Amino acid sequence: APSVPWPHRLRSTPTQRTRGHMAIGGNSNELACVYAALILHDDGLEISSDNIALILKAAKIDVEPYWPTLFAKLCKGKNVGDMLSAVGSAPAGGGGGGGG
């Protein structure tokens, strides 16, 4: 377990505070939510829209407001650990078929 309790670990450093906010769009919204969900999973916390939004806010990342809710619904009832294991064990794609 981390030595500093949640959410106090998310306080930014002086360097991070001087950088300002980062706005991202398109697929980057999804990527930001993926990283937030992985952080929550790694810390053993619920992957909820509030927790995702909290991490994104602490990282000063602005995403479209519907993304944390959408992503939390996507993860609800799923075992993120199993999904991560499945990614590492997925078979490689095969070659194309022969022509005649």
KOLGU-4560 file (N, C-alpha, C; in nm, 3 decimals, padded with zeros to 5 digits):
<recs>
<n_xx: 00.085 n_yy: -00.118 n_zz: 00.000 ca_xx: 00.000 ca_yy: 00.000 ca_zz: 00.000 c_xx: 00.088 c_yy: 00.124 c_zz: 00.000 mol: A seq: 1 type: ALA>
<n_xx: 00.046 n_yy: 00.229 n_zz: -00.069 ca_xx: 00.127 ca_yy: 00.350 ca_zz: -00.074 c_xx: 00.135 c_yy: 00.415 c_zz: 00.063 mol: A seq: 2 type: PRO>
<n_xx: 00.247 n_yy: 00.486 n_zz: 00.087 ca_xx: 00.267 ca_yy: 00.548 ca_zz: 00.217 c_xx: 00.183 c_yy: 00.673 c_zz: 00.236 mol: A seq: 3 type: SER>
<n_xx: 00.142 n_yy: 00.739 n_zz: 00.128 ca_xx: 00.060 ca_yy: 00.859 ca_zz: 00.137 c_xx: -00.082 c_yy: 00.822 c_zz: 00.095 mol: A seq: 4 type: VAL>
<n_xx: -00.183 n_yy: 00.852 n_zz: 00.180 ca_xx: -00.320 ca_yy: 00.811 ca_zz: 00.147 c_xx: -00.377 c_yy: 00.882 c_zz: 00.025 mol: A seq: 5 type: PRO>
<n_xx: -00.469 n_yy: 00.815 n_zz: -00.040 ca_xx: -00.542 ca_yy: 00.869 ca_zz: -00.155 c_xx: -00.630 c_yy: 00.982 c_zz: -00.107 mol: A seq: 6 type: TRP>
<n_xx: -00.661 n_yy: 01.092 n_zz: -00.169 ca_xx: -00.608 ca_yy: 01.141 ca_zz: -00.297 c_xx: -00.490 c_yy: 01.235 c_zz: -00.280 mol: A seq: 7 type: PRO>
<n_xx: -00.432 n_yy: 01.238 n_zz: -00.159 ca_xx: -00.324 ca_yy: 01.332 ca_zz: -00.132 c_xx: -00.200 c_yy: 01.306 c_zz: -00.216 mol: A seq: 8 type: HIS>
<n_xx: -00.186 n_yy: 01.185 n_zz: -00.269 ca_xx: -00.071 ca_yy: 01.154 ca_zz: -00.355 c_xx: -00.080 c_yy: 01.228 c_zz: -00.487 mol: A seq: 9 type: ARG>
<n_xx: -00.200 n_yy: 01.277 n_zz: -00.521 ca_xx: -00.219 ca_yy: 01.339 ca_zz: -00.651 c_xx: -00.182 c_yy: 01.487 c_zz: -00.652 mol: A seq: 10 type: LEU>
<n_xx: -00.134 n_yy: 01.538 n_zz: -00.541 ca_xx: -00.094 ca_yy: 01.678 ca_zz: -00.540 c_xx: 00.020 c_yy: 01.699 c_zz: -00.638 mol: A seq: 11 type: ARG>
<n_xx: 00.012 n_yy: 01.805 n_zz: -00.712 ca_xx: 00.114 ca_yy: 01.830 ca_zz: -00.814 c_xx: 00.239 c_yy: 01.890 c_zz: -00.751 mol: A seq: 12 type: SER>
<n_xx: 00.349 n_yy: 01.871 n_zz: -00.820 ca_xx: 00.474 ca_yy: 01.932 ca_zz: -00.777 c_xx: 00.478 c_yy: 02.074 c_zz: -00.828 mol: A seq: 13 type: THR>
<n_xx: 00.567 n_yy: 02.159 n_zz: -00.776 ca_xx: 00.575 ca_yy: 02.296 ca_zz: -00.827 c_xx: 00.598 c_yy: 02.301 c_zz: -00.978 mol: A seq: 14 type: PRO>
<n_xx: 00.675 n_yy: 02.207 n_zz: -01.033 ca_xx: 00.698 ca_yy: 02.205 ca_zz: -01.177 c_xx: 00.568 c_yy: 02.180 c_zz: -01.252 mol: A seq: 15 type: THR>
<n_xx: 00.488 n_yy: 02.087 n_zz: -01.203 ca_xx: 00.361 ca_yy: 02.057 ca_zz: -01.269 c_xx: 00.266 c_yy: 02.175 c_zz: -01.262 mol: A seq: 16 type: GLN>
<n_xx: 00.264 n_yy: 02.246 n_zz: -01.151 ca_xx: 00.173 ca_yy: 02.360 ca_zz: -01.136 c_xx: 00.205 c_yy: 02.472 c_zz: -01.233 mol: A seq: 17 type: ARG>
<n_xx: 00.330 n_yy: 02.490 n_zz: -01.267 ca_xx: 00.368 ca_yy: 02.600 ca_zz: -01.356 c_xx: 00.338 c_yy: 02.568 c_zz: -01.501 mol: A seq: 18 type: THR>
<n_xx: 00.314 n_yy: 02.446 n_zz: -01.533 ca_xx: 00.288 ca_yy: 02.408 ca_zz: -01.672 c_xx: 00.148 c_yy: 02.446 c_zz: -01.719 mol: A seq: 19 type: ARG>
<n_xx: 00.052 n_yy: 02.463 n_zz: -01.629 ca_xx: -00.084 ca_yy: 02.495 ca_zz: -01.669 c_xx: -00.159 c_yy: 02.371 c_zz: -01.711 mol: A seq: 20 type: GLY>
<n_xx: -00.274 n_yy: 02.393 n_zz: -01.772 ca_xx: -00.360 ca_yy: 02.282 ca_zz: -01.813 c_xx: -00.326 c_yy: 02.236 c_zz: -01.953 mol: A seq: 21 type: HIS>
<n_xx: -00.350 n_yy: 02.109 n_zz: -01.978 ca_xx: -00.330 ca_yy: 02.053 ca_zz: -02.110 c_xx: -00.466 c_yy: 02.008 c_zz: -02.161 mol: A seq: 22 type: MET>
<n_xx: -00.506 n_yy: 02.058 n_zz: -02.274 ca_xx: -00.632 ca_yy: 02.016 ca_zz: -02.335 c_xx: -00.600 c_yy: 01.917 c_zz: -02.446 mol: A seq: 23 type: ALA>
<n_xx: -00.669 n_yy: 01.805 n_zz: -02.445 ca_xx: -00.646 ca_yy: 01.705 ca_zz: -02.549 c_xx: -00.779 c_yy: 01.668 c_zz: -02.610 mol: A seq: 24 type: ILE>
<n_xx: -00.778 n_yy: 01.626 n_zz: -02.733 ca_xx: -00.902 ca_yy: 01.592 ca_zz: -02.801 c_xx: -00.888 c_yy: 01.463 c_zz: -02.878 mol: A seq: 25 type: GLY>
<n_xx: -00.994 n_yy: 01.426 n_zz: -02.944 ca_xx: -00.993 ca_yy: 01.305 ca_zz: -03.027 c_xx: -00.965 c_yy: 01.182 c_zz: -02.945 mol: A seq: 26 type: GLY>
<n_xx: -00.883 n_yy: 01.092 n_zz: -02.998 ca_xx: -00.851 ca_yy: 00.967 ca_zz: -02.929 c_xx: -00.768 c_yy: 00.990 c_zz: -02.804 mol: A seq: 27 type: ASN>
<n_xx: -00.709 n_yy: 01.108 n_zz: -02.790 ca_xx: -00.632 ca_yy: 01.137 ca_zz: -02.670 c_xx: -00.721 c_yy: 01.141 c_zz: -02.546 mol: A seq: 28 type: SER>
<n_xx: -00.850 n_yy: 01.176 n_zz: -02.564 ca_xx: -00.944 ca_yy: 01.169 ca_zz: -02.451 c_xx: -00.952 c_yy: 01.026 c_zz: -02.400 mol: A seq: 29 type: ASN>
<n_xx: -00.963 n_yy: 00.933 n_zz: -02.492 ca_xx: -00.972 ca_yy: 00.792 ca_zz: -02.456 c_xx: -00.843 c_yy: 00.746 c_zz: -02.390 mol: A seq: 30 type: GLU>
<n_xx: -00.730 n_yy: 00.786 n_zz: -02.445 ca_xx: -00.600 ca_yy: 00.745 ca_zz: -02.390 c_xx: -00.583 c_yy: 00.798 c_zz: -02.247 mol: A seq: 31 type: LEU>
<n_xx: -00.623 n_yy: 00.922 n_zz: -02.223 ca_xx: -00.613 ca_yy: 00.979 ca_zz: -02.089 c_xx: -00.697 c_yy: 00.897 c_zz: -01.990 mol: A seq: 32 type: ALA>
<n_xx: -00.815 n_yy: 00.855 n_zz: -02.032 ca_xx: -00.902 ca_yy: 00.775 ca_zz: -01.945 c_xx: -00.844 c_yy: 00.636 c_zz: -01.923 mol: A seq: 33 type: CYS>
<n_xx: -00.779 n_yy: 00.580 n_zz: -02.024 ca_xx: -00.714 ca_yy: 00.450 ca_zz: -02.010 c_xx: -00.607 c_yy: 00.458 c_zz: -01.902 mol: A seq: 34 type: VAL>
<n_xx: -00.522 n_yy: 00.559 n_zz: -01.911 ca_xx: -00.416 ca_yy: 00.574 ca_zz: -01.811 c_xx: -00.474 c_yy: 00.596 c_zz: -01.672 mol: A seq: 35 type: TYR>
<n_xx: -00.578 n_yy: 00.677 n_zz: -01.662 ca_xx: -00.642 ca_yy: 00.701 ca_zz: -01.532 c_xx: -00.698 c_yy: 00.570 c_zz: -01.476 mol: A seq: 36 type: ALA>
<n_xx: -00.763 n_yy: 00.491 n_zz: -01.560 ca_xx: -00.819 ca_yy: 00.363 ca_zz: -01.516 c_xx: -00.708 c_yy: 00.267 c_zz: -01.471 mol: A seq: 37 type: ALA>
<n_xx: -00.596 n_yy: 00.267 n_zz: -01.541 ca_xx: -00.484 ca_yy: 00.181 ca_zz: -01.502 c_xx: -00.426 c_yy: 00.224 c_zz: -01.368 mol: A seq: 38 type: LEU>
<n_xx: -00.419 n_yy: 00.354 n_zz: -01.345 ca_xx: -00.371 ca_yy: 00.404 ca_zz: -01.216 c_xx: -00.465 c_yy: 00.359 c_zz: -01.104 mol: A seq: 39 type: ILE>
<n_xx: -00.595 n_yy: 00.374 n_zz: -01.127 ca_xx: -00.693 ca_yy: 00.333 ca_zz: -01.027 c_xx: -00.684 c_yy: 00.183 c_zz: -01.000 mol: A seq: 40 type: LEU>
<n_xx: -00.675 n_yy: 00.105 n_zz: -01.108 ca_xx: -00.663 ca_yy: -00.041 ca_zz: -01.093 c_xx: -00.538 c_yy: -00.077 c_zz: -01.013 mol: A seq: 41 type: HIS>
<n_xx: -00.426 n_yy: -00.014 n_zz: -01.048 ca_xx: -00.300 ca_yy: -00.042 ca_zz: -00.982 c_xx: -00.305 c_yy: -00.010 c_zz: -00.833 mol: A seq: 42 type: ASP>
<n_xx: -00.382 n_yy: 00.093 n_zz: -00.798 ca_xx: -00.396 ca_yy: 00.132 ca_zz: -00.657 c_xx: -00.509 c_yy: 00.058 c_zz: -00.587 mol: A seq: 43 type: ASP>
<n_xx: -00.578 n_yy: -00.031 n_zz: -00.659 ca_xx: -00.687 ca_yy: -00.108 ca_zz: -00.599 c_xx: -00.811 c_yy: -00.026 c_zz: -00.572 mol: A seq: 44 type: GLY>
<n_xx: -00.830 n_yy: 00.082 n_zz: -00.647 ca_xx: -00.945 ca_yy: 00.170 ca_zz: -00.626 c_xx: -01.051 c_yy: 00.147 c_zz: -00.732 mol: A seq: 45 type: LEU>
<n_xx: -01.171 n_yy: 00.189 n_zz: -00.702 ca_xx: -01.283 ca_yy: 00.174 ca_zz: -00.796 c_xx: -01.259 c_yy: 00.259 c_zz: -00.920 mol: A seq: 46 type: GLU>
<n_xx: -01.285 n_yy: 00.200 n_zz: -01.036 ca_xx: -01.277 ca_yy: 00.274 ca_zz: -01.162 c_xx: -01.413 c_yy: 00.338 c_zz: -01.185 mol: A seq: 47 type: ILE>
<n_xx: -01.430 n_yy: 00.457 n_zz: -01.128 ca_xx: -01.556 ca_yy: 00.530 ca_zz: -01.139 c_xx: -01.532 c_yy: 00.659 c_zz: -01.216 mol: A seq: 48 type: SER>
<n_xx: -01.639 n_yy: 00.719 n_zz: -01.265 ca_xx: -01.624 ca_yy: 00.844 ca_zz: -01.338 c_xx: -01.564 c_yy: 00.953 c_zz: -01.248 mol: A seq: 49 type: SER>
<n_xx: -01.604 n_yy: 00.956 n_zz: -01.121 ca_xx: -01.550 ca_yy: 01.056 ca_zz: -01.029 c_xx: -01.400 c_yy: 01.037 c_zz: -01.008 mol: A seq: 50 type: ASP>
<n_xx: -01.357 n_yy: 00.913 n_zz: -00.990 ca_xx: -01.215 ca_yy: 00.887 ca_zz: -00.969 c_xx: -01.133 c_yy: 00.916 c_zz: -01.094 mol: A seq: 51 type: ASN>
<n_xx: -01.185 n_yy: 00.880 n_zz: -01.210 ca_xx: -01.116 ca_yy: 00.911 ca_zz: -01.335 c_xx: -01.103 c_yy: 01.062 c_zz: -01.350 mol: A seq: 52 type: ILE>
<n_xx: -01.212 n_yy: 01.134 n_zz: -01.327 ca_xx: -01.210 ca_yy: 01.279 ca_zz: -01.339 c_xx: -01.113 c_yy: 01.342 c_zz: -01.240 mol: A seq: 53 type: ALA>
<n_xx: -01.104 n_yy: 01.285 n_zz: -01.118 ca_xx: -01.013 ca_yy: 01.337 ca_zz: -01.016 c_xx: -00.867 c_yy: 01.323 c_zz: -01.061 mol: A seq: 54 type: LEU>
<n_xx: -00.833 n_yy: 01.209 n_zz: -01.116 ca_xx: -00.696 ca_yy: 01.188 ca_zz: -01.165 c_xx: -00.665 c_yy: 01.283 c_zz: -01.280 mol: A seq: 55 type: ILE>
<n_xx: -00.758 n_yy: 01.296 n_zz: -01.373 ca_xx: -00.735 ca_yy: 01.386 ca_zz: -01.488 c_xx: -00.720 c_yy: 01.530 c_zz: -01.442 mol: A seq: 56 type: LEU>
<n_xx: -00.800 n_yy: 01.569 n_zz: -01.345 ca_xx: -00.791 ca_yy: 01.706 ca_zz: -01.291 c_xx: -00.656 c_yy: 01.727 c_zz: -01.223 mol: A seq: 57 type: LYS>
<n_xx: -00.613 n_yy: 01.629 n_zz: -01.144 ca_xx: -00.484 ca_yy: 01.639 ca_zz: -01.075 c_xx: -00.368 c_yy: 01.648 c_zz: -01.174 mol: A seq: 58 type: ALA>
<n_xx: -00.384 n_yy: 01.581 n_zz: -01.289 ca_xx: -00.281 ca_yy: 01.584 ca_zz: -01.393 c_xx: -00.296 c_yy: 01.706 c_zz: -01.484 mol: A seq: 59 type: ALA>
<n_xx: -00.399 n_yy: 01.786 n_zz: -01.456 ca_xx: -00.428 ca_yy: 01.906 ca_zz: -01.536 c_xx: -00.451 c_yy: 01.871 c_zz: -01.683 mol: A seq: 60 type: LYS>
<n_xx: -00.527 n_yy: 01.765 n_zz: -01.703 ca_xx: -00.564 ca_yy: 01.723 ca_zz: -01.837 c_xx: -00.714 c_yy: 01.746 c_zz: -01.854 mol: A seq: 61 type: ILE>
<n_xx: -00.750 n_yy: 01.825 n_zz: -01.953 ca_xx: -00.890 ca_yy: 01.853 ca_zz: -01.982 c_xx: -00.938 c_yy: 01.762 c_zz: -02.093 mol: A seq: 62 type: ASP>
<n_xx: -01.046 n_yy: 01.689 n_zz: -02.066 ca_xx: -01.107 ca_yy: 01.604 ca_zz: -02.168 c_xx: -01.254 c_yy: 01.643 c_zz: -02.179 mol: A seq: 63 type: VAL>
<n_xx: -01.318 n_yy: 01.598 n_zz: -02.284 ca_xx: -01.461 ca_yy: 01.622 ca_zz: -02.297 c_xx: -01.529 c_yy: 01.562 c_zz: -02.174 mol: A seq: 64 type: GLU>
<n_xx: -01.628 n_yy: 01.632 n_zz: -02.116 ca_xx: -01.686 ca_yy: 01.590 ca_zz: -01.988 c_xx: -01.751 c_yy: 01.451 c_zz: -01.987 mol: A seq: 65 type: PRO>
<n_xx: -01.791 n_yy: 01.400 n_zz: -02.102 ca_xx: -01.859 ca_yy: 01.270 ca_zz: -02.104 c_xx: -01.761 c_yy: 01.153 c_zz: -02.099 mol: A seq: 66 type: TYR>
<n_xx: -01.632 n_yy: 01.175 n_zz: -02.124 ca_xx: -01.537 ca_yy: 01.065 ca_zz: -02.133 c_xx: -01.521 c_yy: 00.987 c_zz: -02.003 mol: A seq: 67 type: TRP>
<n_xx: -01.502 n_yy: 01.051 n_zz: -01.887 ca_xx: -01.487 ca_yy: 00.970 ca_zz: -01.764 c_xx: -01.608 c_yy: 00.881 c_zz: -01.737 mol: A seq: 68 type: PRO>
<n_xx: -01.729 n_yy: 00.932 n_zz: -01.759 ca_xx: -01.850 ca_yy: 00.852 ca_zz: -01.737 c_xx: -01.857 c_yy: 00.736 c_zz: -01.836 mol: A seq: 69 type: THR>
<n_xx: -01.829 n_yy: 00.765 n_zz: -01.961 ca_xx: -01.832 ca_yy: 00.663 ca_zz: -02.066 c_xx: -01.731 c_yy: 00.552 c_zz: -02.035 mol: A seq: 70 type: LEU>
<n_xx: -01.612 n_yy: 00.592 n_zz: -01.997 ca_xx: -01.508 ca_yy: 00.493 ca_zz: -01.971 c_xx: -01.536 c_yy: 00.413 c_zz: -01.846 mol: A seq: 71 type: PHE>
<n_xx: -01.590 n_yy: 00.478 n_zz: -01.742 ca_xx: -01.626 ca_yy: 00.404 ca_zz: -01.620 c_xx: -01.733 c_yy: 00.300 c_zz: -01.649 mol: A seq: 72 type: ALA>
<n_xx: -01.830 n_yy: 00.335 n_zz: -01.733 ca_xx: -01.935 ca_yy: 00.238 ca_zz: -01.771 c_xx: -01.875 c_yy: 00.123 c_zz: -01.849 mol: A seq: 73 type: LYS>
<n_xx: -01.777 n_yy: 00.152 n_zz: -01.934 ca_xx: -01.711 ca_yy: 00.048 ca_zz: -02.012 c_xx: -01.639 c_yy: -00.052 c_zz: -01.921 mol: A seq: 74 type: LEU>
<n_xx: -01.578 n_yy: -00.002 n_zz: -01.815 ca_xx: -01.501 ca_yy: -00.087 ca_zz: -01.725 c_xx: -01.586 c_yy: -00.156 c_zz: -01.618 mol: A seq: 75 type: CYS>
<n_xx: -01.708 n_yy: -00.107 n_zz: -01.596 ca_xx: -01.793 ca_yy: -00.159 ca_zz: -01.489 c_xx: -01.819 c_yy: -00.309 c_zz: -01.508 mol: A seq: 76 type: LYS>
<n_xx: -01.795 n_yy: -00.385 n_zz: -01.401 ca_xx: -01.821 ca_yy: -00.528 ca_zz: -01.403 c_xx: -01.715 c_yy: -00.610 c_zz: -01.474 mol: A seq: 77 type: GLY>
<n_xx: -01.611 n_yy: -00.545 n_zz: -01.521 ca_xx: -01.504 ca_yy: -00.618 ca_zz: -01.590 c_xx: -01.381 c_yy: -00.625 c_zz: -01.499 mol: A seq: 78 type: LYS>
<n_xx: -01.306 n_yy: -00.732 n_zz: -01.513 ca_xx: -01.184 ca_yy: -00.749 ca_zz: -01.437 c_xx: -01.068 c_yy: -00.692 c_zz: -01.518 mol: A seq: 79 type: ASN>
<n_xx: -01.023 n_yy: -00.573 n_zz: -01.480 ca_xx: -00.918 ca_yy: -00.506 ca_zz: -01.555 c_xx: -00.789 c_yy: -00.589 c_zz: -01.554 mol: A seq: 80 type: VAL>
<n_xx: -00.761 n_yy: -00.655 n_zz: -01.443 ca_xx: -00.642 ca_yy: -00.742 ca_zz: -01.436 c_xx: -00.646 c_yy: -00.852 c_zz: -01.540 mol: A seq: 81 type: GLY>
<n_xx: -00.763 n_yy: -00.914 n_zz: -01.558 ca_xx: -00.777 ca_yy: -01.017 ca_zz: -01.660 c_xx: -00.760 c_yy: -00.960 c_zz: -01.800 mol: A seq: 82 type: ASP>
<n_xx: -00.814 n_yy: -00.839 n_zz: -01.822 ca_xx: -00.798 ca_yy: -00.776 ca_zz: -01.953 c_xx: -00.651 c_yy: -00.747 c_zz: -01.982 mol: A seq: 83 type: MET>
<n_xx: -00.577 n_yy: -00.702 n_zz: -01.881 ca_xx: -00.435 ca_yy: -00.674 ca_zz: -01.901 c_xx: -00.359 c_yy: -00.802 c_zz: -01.928 mol: A seq: 84 type: LEU>
<n_xx: -00.394 n_yy: -00.910 n_zz: -01.860 ca_xx: -00.329 ca_yy: -01.039 ca_zz: -01.884 c_xx: -00.358 c_yy: -01.090 c_zz: -02.024 mol: A seq: 85 type: SER>
<n_xx: -00.480 n_yy: -01.069 n_zz: -02.071 ca_xx: -00.519 ca_yy: -01.117 ca_zz: -02.204 c_xx: -00.441 c_yy: -01.045 c_zz: -02.313 mol: A seq: 86 type: ALA>
<n_xx: -00.410 n_yy: -00.918 n_zz: -02.291 ca_xx: -00.333 ca_yy: -00.842 ca_zz: -02.391 c_xx: -00.196 c_yy: -00.904 c_zz: -02.408 mol: A seq: 87 type: VAL>
<n_xx: -00.133 n_yy: -00.942 n_zz: -02.299 ca_xx: 00.000 ca_yy: -01.000 ca_zz: -02.305 c_xx: 00.002 c_yy: -01.140 c_zz: -02.361 mol: A seq: 88 type: GLY>
<n_xx: -00.111 n_yy: -01.211 n_zz: -02.358 ca_xx: -00.113 ca_yy: -01.349 ca_zz: -02.405 c_xx: -00.184 c_yy: -01.366 c_zz: -02.539 mol: A seq: 89 type: SER>
<n_xx: -00.222 n_yy: -01.255 n_zz: -02.603 ca_xx: -00.292 ca_yy: -01.265 ca_zz: -02.732 c_xx: -00.198 c_yy: -01.319 c_zz: -02.838 mol: A seq: 90 type: ALA>
<n_xx: -00.245 n_yy: -01.411 n_zz: -02.923 ca_xx: -00.159 ca_yy: -01.466 ca_zz: -03.027 c_xx: -00.127 c_yy: -01.361 c_zz: -03.133 mol: A seq: 91 type: PRO>
<n_xx: -00.012 n_yy: -01.373 n_zz: -03.193 ca_xx: 00.028 ca_yy: -01.281 ca_zz: -03.301 c_xx: -00.053 c_yy: -01.311 c_zz: -03.425 mol: A seq: 92 type: ALA>
<n_xx: -00.075 n_yy: -01.211 n_zz: -03.507 ca_xx: -00.151 ca_yy: -01.227 ca_zz: -03.631 c_xx: -00.077 c_yy: -01.316 c_zz: -03.729 mol: A seq: 93 type: GLY>
<n_xx: -00.153 n_yy: -01.393 n_zz: -03.806 ca_xx: -00.092 ca_yy: -01.484 ca_zz: -03.903 c_xx: -00.071 c_yy: -01.415 c_zz: -04.036 mol: A seq: 94 type: GLY>
<n_xx: -00.003 n_yy: -01.482 n_zz: -04.123 ca_xx: 00.024 ca_yy: -01.429 ca_zz: -04.256 c_xx: -00.096 c_yy: -01.445 c_zz: -04.347 mol: A seq: 95 type: GLY>
<n_xx: -00.091 n_yy: -01.385 n_zz: -04.462 ca_xx: -00.200 ca_yy: -01.393 ca_zz: -04.559 c_xx: -00.209 c_yy: -01.530 c_zz: -04.624 mol: A seq: 96 type: GLY>
<n_xx: -00.326 n_yy: -01.560 n_zz: -04.678 ca_xx: -00.347 ca_yy: -01.688 ca_zz: -04.743 c_xx: -00.279 c_yy: -01.693 c_zz: -04.882 mol: A seq: 97 type: GLY>
<n_xx: -00.255 n_yy: -01.811 n_zz: -04.928 ca_xx: -00.191 ca_yy: -01.828 ca_zz: -05.060 c_xx: -00.292 c_yy: -01.809 c_zz: -05.172 mol: A seq: 98 type: GLY>
<n_xx: -00.249 n_yy: -01.764 n_zz: -05.284 ca_xx: -00.336 ca_yy: -01.741 ca_zz: -05.400 c_xx: -00.316 c_yy: -01.851 c_zz: -05.503 mol: A seq: 99 type: GLY>
<n_xx: -00.409 n_yy: -01.857 n_zz: -05.596 ca_xx: -00.396 ca_yy: -01.965 ca_zz: -05.692 c_xx: -00.398 c_yy: -01.927 c_zz: -05.831 mol: A seq: 100 type: GLY>
</recs>
